[in-house]
Amino acid sequence: MTKEQISAIVAAQRRFFATGATLDVDFRINALKKLRQAILDREQAIADAMAADLGKAPTESYMCETGMVLSEIRHMLKHIRHYSRERTVPTPLAQFPAHSYVKPCPYGVSLIMSPWNYPLLLTLDPLVDAIAAGNTAVVKPSAYSAATSALLTELLESVFPPEYVAVVNGGRTENGHLLEEKFDCIFFTGSKDVGRLVLEKAAAHLTPVTLELGGKSPCIVHESANLEIAARRIAFGKYLNCGQTCVAPDYILCHSSVKDRFLELLKQEIRRQYGAEPLSDPAYGKIISRKHFNRVTGLIDPAKVALGGKWDENVLRIEPTVLDNVTWEDPVMQEEIFGPVLPVLTFETVEEVIDTVNSHDRPLALYLFTEDKDLIRTVTGRCSYGGGCVNDCVIHLATEEMGFGGVGESGMGSYHGKTGFDTFTHYKSIVDKKTWLDLPMRYRPYQAICDKIIRLFLK
C-alpha cells in the first residue's frame, strides 16, 4: 500500500471521528456485537489459518486466541456503559459552588500494530478495547502470519467501513508509512528494537504510545516448591505455541538442592504432554519462518542438551528442548529465546535470585514456584517485572480484571478489561462552576481578610 493510500485512510478516519458517531455508546456496542458474530462465523477458518501459519492445534487456537478475544468482547459488552459514564468527584471547598467530574473521551484515530506469534489475539484484543472506548482504528497485522492476516483483513472489512476500522497489510515499507502519519494513539506489540522506533516516530507528533514488548522472563523454582506441579505447569507455559510466546518462561532459576529432581520431573512431563516423537506430531506446531528457525536452532548447544535438541528443517519444527549446566555467558542467555528451548541455571540464595533478575533488563513476566509465603512477598516486592504468577505460568494475561503490560525494557502501558478501555481513553477533568454565588476572595485588589480565608480553605 502506498503512502498516499495510507494517508487517505487516516484522513477519512479523522473526518469520520469528527462526526461524533463513535461517541454514542450504542454505536460501539453494535460494532462489538458485529465483530463477535463475525468471529463466531469464522471459527473454523481462524483455526485453519493459524494452523497454516504456526501449526497450532484447534484446541490451542481457541484456548489461546479465539476464546480470549470473545471473552474480551463479552467483558466490554457487560461493562461499557459503566466505563463510559461521567464520574462525579469531590469539589474542594475553595471551588464552591461547583460540580466536578471526570469525562471519558476517546483519543480519536488509533493505530494498532500486531505481531505474528498470536496473530488473532494480539490484533483483535486491543481493537476491542479501542472500539469500546470510542476510537477509530487502523490495524496493521504482521506479514509473517500471512494466512491469519488475510483472514483478519476479510473479517474486518466485512464488518466495518474503512473510515471506522481499516486494515493495512504489508511489511516494513507500510510500517514506515504508517509511522510517518499523525495518530492520536498508538498500540504496538512486538520486539524491543521496533518498539524503540515506534516511540521515536511517535515523539514527533507527541502521540501517546502503549508498547507491549518482551524480554527474558525468569522462572524461579525454590526448594519449597511442589516440583511435580511446577514441572507440569512450566512445560505447558514454555512450549505453548512452540515457545513463541512473549510471556513464556525464558529460563529456569532452580535451587541447586532440587535441580536434579526437578529436571527429571520436567523431562517426564514434556514426554507426557508432547510424546516421544513431537517432530512427527502435526498438532505440535512450528516456528514461524526459516529466519527464526535458524536463529533458535543456533542457540542450542549439543553439549548441554538434557532433553530434545533435534529439529526438522523441512517443516520448521524444533523438539521441546531443555539445556542444563547453562551459564550467563552462553549464547542462549544473550537474547530472548522465543522458541522451544529452556535453559536451566541454579541458585543458592534468595538474594542471588533478586540480584540476577534486577541486574538484567526488566522482563515482561516472572514466575515463582514456592510454598513459602515470605519468599513470595520478598520476590514479588523487590524484583521489577511486568506481571506474572506464583505457582503457574502465563495465565495472568487471561483475565480481564487485571491489566497486562511490561515495565522498562519490556514495555509501557497495559491493557485488558477496564485497563484496556483506559489505555484508549483520555479522561477530561472538568469543573462546572455555578453562577448563583461568586466568592470575591480570589480577585484583585487582594485584602487581608481574603488572604485569611484563602489560607483557611487551602490548609
C-alpha positions in Angstrom: 0.0 0.0 0.0 1.4 3.4 -0.9 2.0 6.3 1.4 -0.8 8.2 -0.4 -3.3 5.4 0.2 -2.4 5.2 3.9 -2.7 9.0 4.3 -6.1 8.8 2.6 -7.3 6.2 5.1 -6.1 8.2 8.1 -7.7 11.3 6.7 -11.0 9.5 6.2 -10.9 8.2 9.7 -10.2 11.6 11.1 -13.3 13.0 9.2 -15.4 10.2 10.5 -14.4 10.6 14.1 -15.1 14.3 13.8 -18.8 13.5 13.1 -19.1 12.2 16.7 -20.6 8.9 15.6 -18.3 6.8 17.8 -19.2 8.8 20.9 -22.5 7.0 21.0 -22.2 4.0 23.3 -24.9 2.2 21.4 -22.9 2.6 18.3 -19.9 1.0 20.0 -22.0 -1.9 21.4 -23.4 -2.6 18.0 -19.9 -2.7 16.5 -18.7 -5.1 19.1 -21.6 -7.4 18.6 -21.0 -7.4 14.8 -17.3 -8.3 15.5 -18.3 -11.1 17.8 -20.6 -12.6 15.3 -18.0 -12.4 12.5 -15.5 -14.3 14.7 -18.1 -17.0 15.6 -19.0 -17.4 12.0 -15.3 -18.0 11.1 -14.1 -20.1 14.0 -13.0 -23.0 11.7 -11.4 -20.6 9.2 -9.5 -19.0 12.0 -8.2 -22.4 13.3 -7.2 -23.3 9.7 -5.3 -20.0 9.2 -3.4 -20.4 12.4 -2.6 -24.0 11.6 -1.1 -22.8 8.3 0.9 -20.0 9.9 2.1 -21.7 13.2 0.9 -25.3 13.1 -1.4 -24.6 16.1 -3.9 -27.3 17.1 -7.6 -26.2 17.0 -7.8 -26.5 20.8 -4.8 -24.2 21.3 -6.2 -21.8 18.7 -9.4 -21.4 20.6 -8.0 -21.5 24.1 -5.2 -19.0 23.5 -6.7 -16.8 20.8 -10.3 -17.0 19.6 -11.8 -17.7 23.0 -9.8 -15.0 24.7 -10.9 -12.4 22.1 -14.5 -13.4 22.6 -14.0 -13.1 26.4 -12.7 -9.6 26.0 -15.8 -8.7 23.9 -18.1 -10.2 26.5 -16.4 -8.1 29.2 -16.7 -4.9 27.2 -20.4 -5.5 26.3 -21.1 -6.1 30.0 -19.3 -3.0 31.3 -19.1 -0.5 28.5 -21.9 1.7 29.7 -20.4 1.9 33.2 -16.9 2.6 31.8 -18.2 5.3 29.5 -20.1 7.2 32.2 -19.0 10.5 33.6 -17.8 10.2 37.2 -18.5 12.9 39.8 -15.6 13.7 42.1 -15.5 15.8 45.3 -15.1 19.5 44.8 -12.7 21.4 47.1 -14.3 23.9 49.4 -12.3 26.7 47.7 -14.2 25.9 44.4 -17.6 26.2 46.0 -20.2 26.3 44.4 -19.3 23.8 41.6 -19.7 20.3 40.3 -16.5 18.5 39.4 -16.5 15.4 37.2 -14.3 13.2 35.0 -15.4 12.6 31.4 -14.0 9.6 29.5 -13.3 10.6 25.9 -11.7 8.5 23.1 -8.4 9.7 21.8 -9.5 9.6 18.2 -7.7 7.8 15.4 -5.7 4.9 16.8 -3.0 2.7 15.2 -2.7 -1.0 16.3 0.4 -2.8 15.1 0.4 -6.5 16.0 2.9 -9.4 15.8 2.8 -12.8 14.3 3.0 -15.1 17.3 -0.6 -14.7 18.4 -1.9 -13.0 15.3 -5.6 -13.0 16.1 -5.4 -12.3 19.8 -2.9 -9.5 19.7 -4.7 -7.8 16.8 -8.3 -8.1 18.0 -7.9 -7.7 21.8 -6.5 -4.1 21.5 -9.0 -3.4 18.7 -11.9 -4.4 21.0 -10.6 -2.0 23.7 -10.2 0.8 21.1 -13.7 0.3 19.8 -15.2 0.1 23.2 -13.5 3.4 24.1 -14.9 5.1 21.0 -11.9 5.3 18.7 -11.5 4.6 15.1 -8.6 2.2 14.3 -6.1 1.4 11.6 -4.9 -2.2 12.1 -1.5 -3.4 10.8 -1.1 -7.2 11.2 2.2 -9.0 10.7 3.3 -10.0 7.3 4.9 -13.2 8.7 1.5 -14.7 9.7 0.2 -14.3 6.2 -2.8 -16.7 6.4 -4.2 -15.2 9.6 -3.5 -11.6 8.3 -5.5 -12.4 5.2 -8.4 -13.8 7.2 -8.3 -10.7 9.6 -8.5 -8.5 6.6 -11.5 -10.3 5.2 -13.2 -10.4 8.6 -12.7 -6.8 9.5 -13.6 -5.5 6.0 -16.8 -7.5 6.1 -17.8 -5.8 9.4 -16.5 -2.3 9.3 -16.2 0.5 6.7 -12.6 1.6 6.3 -13.3 5.1 7.7 -14.1 3.3 11.0 -11.7 0.3 11.1 -9.2 -0.3 8.3 -6.5 -2.9 7.7 -3.1 -2.1 6.2 -1.2 -5.2 5.1 2.5 -5.3 4.0 5.9 -5.2 5.6 8.5 -2.6 6.6 7.6 -0.2 3.9 4.0 0.0 5.1 5.1 0.2 8.7 7.3 3.2 7.8 4.4 4.9 6.0 2.1 4.4 9.0 4.6 5.7 11.5 5.0 8.9 9.5 1.3 9.6 9.9 -0.1 11.6 12.9 -2.3 9.3 15.0 -4.0 10.1 18.3 -2.7 7.0 20.0 -0.5 4.0 19.0 -0.6 0.5 20.4 2.4 -1.7 19.4 3.2 -5.3 20.2 6.5 -6.7 19.1 10.2 -6.5 19.6 12.2 -4.0 21.6 14.1 -2.8 18.6 10.9 -2.0 16.7 9.3 -0.6 19.8 12.1 2.0 20.1 11.5 3.0 16.5 7.7 3.4 17.1 8.4 5.5 20.2 10.8 7.7 18.3 8.4 8.3 15.4 5.5 8.9 17.8 7.6 11.6 19.6 7.5 13.8 16.5 3.7 14.2 17.0 3.7 13.8 20.8 1.5 10.8 20.3 0.8 8.6 23.4 2.1 5.1 22.9 1.5 1.7 24.5 4.3 -0.8 24.0 4.0 -4.5 24.7 7.5 -5.9 24.2 9.2 -8.9 25.7 12.4 -10.0 27.4 14.0 -12.9 29.2 11.2 -13.9 31.7 12.7 -15.9 34.6 11.0 -18.9 36.2 12.2 -19.4 39.8 11.9 -22.9 41.3 12.5 -22.8 45.0 13.4 -25.8 47.2 10.0 -25.4 48.8 8.1 -25.8 45.5 5.7 -28.6 44.6 8.1 -30.0 42.0 5.6 -32.2 40.2 3.1 -29.3 39.7 6.0 -26.9 38.8 7.2 -29.3 36.1 3.8 -29.8 34.6 2.9 -26.1 34.5 6.3 -24.9 33.3 6.2 -27.5 30.5 2.8 -26.1 29.5 3.8 -22.5 29.6 7.1 -22.8 28.0 6.3 -25.0 25.0 2.9 -23.5 24.3 3.0 -22.2 20.7 6.4 -23.8 20.4 7.8 -21.3 22.9 6.8 -18.3 20.7 5.0 -16.5 23.5 6.2 -13.1 24.8 5.5 -14.2 28.4 6.9 -17.8 28.1 9.4 -18.8 30.8 12.7 -17.9 29.1 14.9 -19.6 31.6 14.8 -21.6 34.8 16.5 -20.5 38.1 16.3 -23.6 40.1 17.6 -24.1 43.7 20.7 -26.3 43.4 19.3 -28.7 46.1 16.3 -29.7 44.0 17.6 -29.2 40.4 18.3 -32.9 39.6 14.9 -34.0 40.9 13.2 -31.1 39.1 14.9 -31.9 35.8 13.8 -35.5 35.9 10.2 -34.4 36.5 10.4 -31.8 33.8 11.6 -34.3 31.3 8.9 -36.8 32.3 6.3 -34.1 31.9 7.5 -33.0 28.5 7.3 -36.6 27.3 3.8 -37.0 28.7 2.5 -33.8 27.1 4.3 -33.9 23.8 5.0 -37.6 23.3 8.2 -39.4 22.3 8.3 -38.1 18.8 7.0 -34.4 18.8 8.5 -33.7 15.4 6.1 -36.1 13.8 3.1 -34.7 15.6 1.2 -32.4 13.2 -0.5 -30.7 16.1 2.7 -29.8 17.8 3.3 -26.6 15.9 6.2 -25.0 14.1 8.5 -21.9 14.0 7.0 -19.1 12.0 9.8 -18.7 9.5 13.2 -20.1 8.4 14.9 -17.0 9.7 13.6 -17.5 13.2 14.1 -21.3 12.9 17.8 -20.8 12.2 18.2 -18.3 15.0 16.6 -20.6 17.6 18.5 -23.8 16.5 21.7 -21.7 16.7 21.1 -21.2 20.4 21.1 -25.0 21.1 24.5 -26.2 22.5 24.5 -30.0 21.9 26.9 -30.5 24.8 24.3 -29.1 27.2 21.1 -30.8 25.9 19.3 -32.6 28.7 16.3 -33.4 26.6 15.3 -32.9 22.9 17.7 -30.9 20.8 16.5 -32.3 17.5 14.8 -30.5 14.7 13.3 -30.9 11.2 14.2 -28.0 8.9 11.7 -29.2 6.3 8.7 -28.4 8.5 10.4 -25.8 10.8 9.9 -27.9 13.9 12.2 -28.0 16.9 11.7 -30.5 19.7 10.9 -29.3 23.2 14.4 -28.8 24.4 16.0 -28.5 27.9 19.5 -27.3 28.4 21.4 -28.0 31.6 24.6 -26.5 33.1 23.9 -23.2 31.4 25.8 -20.0 32.4 25.1 -16.4 31.5 28.0 -16.5 29.1 26.2 -19.0 26.8 24.6 -17.7 23.6 21.1 -18.8 24.7 21.3 -16.3 27.6 22.2 -13.3 25.4 18.8 -12.8 23.9 15.1 -13.6 24.3 14.8 -17.2 23.0 11.2 -17.1 21.6 11.3 -20.8 20.8 11.0 -24.2 22.5 14.4 -24.1 24.2 14.6 -23.9 28.0 17.9 -23.3 29.7 18.3 -24.3 33.4 20.5 -22.3 35.8 20.9 -22.8 39.6 20.9 -20.5 42.6 21.8 -20.9 46.3 20.2 -17.9 48.0 17.2 -15.6 47.5 19.4 -12.6 47.4 21.2 -14.2 44.4 17.9 -14.6 42.6 16.9 -10.9 43.2 20.3 -9.7 42.1 20.2 -11.8 39.0 16.7 -10.6 38.0 17.3 -7.0 38.8 20.8 -6.8 37.1 19.3 -7.6 33.7 16.6 -5.8 31.6 13.3 -5.8 33.3 11.3 -8.8 32.0 7.7 -8.9 30.8 6.9 -11.7 33.2 8.3 -13.5 36.3 7.2 -16.9 37.6 7.9 -18.1 41.2 7.2 -21.7 42.3 7.3 -21.9 46.1 5.1 -22.7 49.2 7.0 -20.0 51.2 4.7 -17.0 51.8 7.6 -14.8 53.0 9.6 -15.6 49.8 6.5 -14.7 47.7 6.3 -11.3 49.4 10.1 -10.7 49.0 10.5 -11.7 45.4 7.3 -10.0 44.1 8.1 -6.9 46.0 11.8 -6.5 45.2 12.1 -7.7 41.7 11.0 -5.4 38.8 8.9 -7.0 36.1 5.7 -6.5 34.2 3.5 -9.2 35.8 3.5 -12.9 36.5 2.3 -15.8 38.5 3.0 -17.7 41.7 3.0 -21.5 41.1 1.9 -21.2 37.5 2.9 -19.7 34.1 1.4 -17.3 31.5 -2.2 -17.4 32.9 -2.0 -13.9 34.4 -2.8 -12.5 31.0 -6.0 -14.4 30.7 -8.1 -12.2 33.0 -9.9 -9.0 32.1 -9.8 -8.0 35.8 -6.1 -7.2 35.7 -4.1 -5.1 33.3 -1.4 -6.8 31.3 1.8 -5.0 30.3 5.5 -4.5 30.8 7.8 -2.2 32.6 11.0 -0.5 31.4 12.6 -2.5 28.6 9.6 -4.9 28.5 7.1 -2.2 27.6 5.0 0.7 28.9 1.3 0.8 29.5 -1.1 -2.1 29.7 -4.5 -3.4 28.5 -7.3 -6.0 29.1 -10.7 -5.2 30.5 -11.0 -1.8 32.2 -7.3 -1.2 31.8 -7.7 -1.6 28.1 -10.5 0.8 28.0 -8.4 3.3 29.9 -5.5 2.8 27.5 -7.6 4.1 24.6 -9.3 6.9 26.6 -8.4 10.4 27.7 -10.1 11.4 30.9 -11.1 15.0 30.9 -11.2 16.7 34.3 -14.0 19.3 34.3 -15.3 21.8 36.9 -18.7 23.1 36.2 -18.7 26.4 38.3 -22.1 27.7 39.3 -23.1 31.3 38.8 -25.5 31.9 41.6 -22.7 32.7 44.0 -19.3 34.3 43.2 -16.8 34.4 46.2 -14.7 37.6 45.8 -11.6 36.4 47.7 -9.6 35.4 44.6 -10.0 38.7 42.8 -7.8 41.8 43.0 -7.2 44.0 44.8 -6.1 41.5 47.5 -7.2 42.2 51.0 -6.0 40.8 54.4 -9.4 39.2 55.2 -9.4 37.4 51.8 -5.9 36.2 52.4 -7.0 34.7 55.7 -10.0 33.0 54.0 -7.7 31.6 51.3 -5.3 30.1 53.9 -8.3 28.6 55.7 -9.5 26.9 52.6 -6.1 25.7 51.3 -4.6 24.3 54.5 
